[in-house]
Amino acid sequence: MSGNDGKGNYATVENAKVEQMEEEEGGVGLKPTLGLVQGCTIIVGSIIGSGIFIAPGGVLKETGSVNMSLMIWITSGLFSMVGAYCYAELGLLIRKPGGDYTYILDSLGPFVGFIRLWAE
């Protein structure tokens, strides 16, 4: 059953369960895809979101000038970008699941791969 209480239409629990079962049987749903733009926004968001609010005070305190702290931020951003490009290239060359463990396993061997996984 559904209803309308003046604030909008709504479905009762029983009706929602029936609609959910019908969707599962019919194969209607979202496709689990992640494109290049979505992947880049996730990476950039996690990098910026993790350090942008904590680190500027310490960088400015240690450098003593705004211009030098901006140069350090730009240099750090370039290093991060090069690292991201390296991971992207490894991801294209080594098409196995496991991330950096698989990259180290294939390039340096099982012992170093195990030590990296254990240390993480």
N, C-alpha and C positions, 0 to 999 in steps of 0.2 A: 504494500500500500504506500501511496505517497500522499503528501499533504502540503498545505499552504497555510502558513500562520501569519501572513501579512508581511513577513520579513523576507520571504523568498520561498521557492519550491524546494522540497526536500524529499528524500526517499527513506523509508523505514528500513530497519536492519534486514528484515526478511527479503524485501525487494532488492536491496543492495547485494545480498548473497546470490540471488537468482541471476542478476545482471552480471556479476563476476563469473559465475559458472558458465553463462552463455558466452562470455568473451573468451574464456579458456578453451571451450570446445571449438569455437569458430576460428581460433588462431589470430585474433586481433590483439595487437599489442605494439609496444615500442621496439624498434630495432636496436640492439646493443652495439652502437657504433660510436667511435671516437675519432674524429677527423684531426687534421693537422692543426687547424685553428684552435679547436677545443683543447688539444694536448698542450699547445704552446701557452694558452691562457692559464691552464692549471699549473704549469711549471713556473711561469712568471708570477702568478698569484702567490704560490707557496714561497718563492724566493723573496719577493718583496714583503709579503705578509709576515715572514718569520723574523726579519732583522731590521726593517726600516724604522721601527719605533724604539728599538733598544740601542742600536749601535751609534747613531749620530752624535749623541752626547759624549761618548767615550772617544770617538774619532776626533771630534772638535777639541776636546780637552787635551789629548795627546799631541795634536799637531799645532795648536795655538793660533791658527788662522783659518778663516772660512775658505779661502781659495785653495789652500793645501788640502783641507778635508774634502773639498769637491774633487780635486785631482785624485785623491785616494779612492773615493767612491767610483769615479769613472774607470780608473785602472782595475779596481776589483770587479766592476761590471764586465769589463772586457775579458778578464780571466774567467769569469763565470760563463760568459758566452762561448769562449773557446772550449771549456769543459762540456758544455751542452752540445756543441757540435761534435765533439769526440764521442759522446754517448750516443748521439744520433747515428753517427757512422758505424759504431759498433753494433747498434741495434739493427742496422740494415745489413751488415755483413754476417752477423751471427744470429740466425733466426731460430733460437731456442729459448724456451722460458727460463727464467732464473735471474735475469738482470746482471749486475756486476759480478756475482758469483760465477755465472756461466762465462762471462768475458775473461775473467782471471783463470778459470779452469781450462779454457781452450788455449789461452796464450801462455800461461806460466806453469800449468800442470796441476795435478790433483792435490798435492801437499799444500801449495801456496793458496789454492782455492779453498781448501778446508780451513786453513789458518785465518783467511779473510772472513769466511763465514762464521767461524767460532768467535773471532774478535768483535764482530758486529753485534 
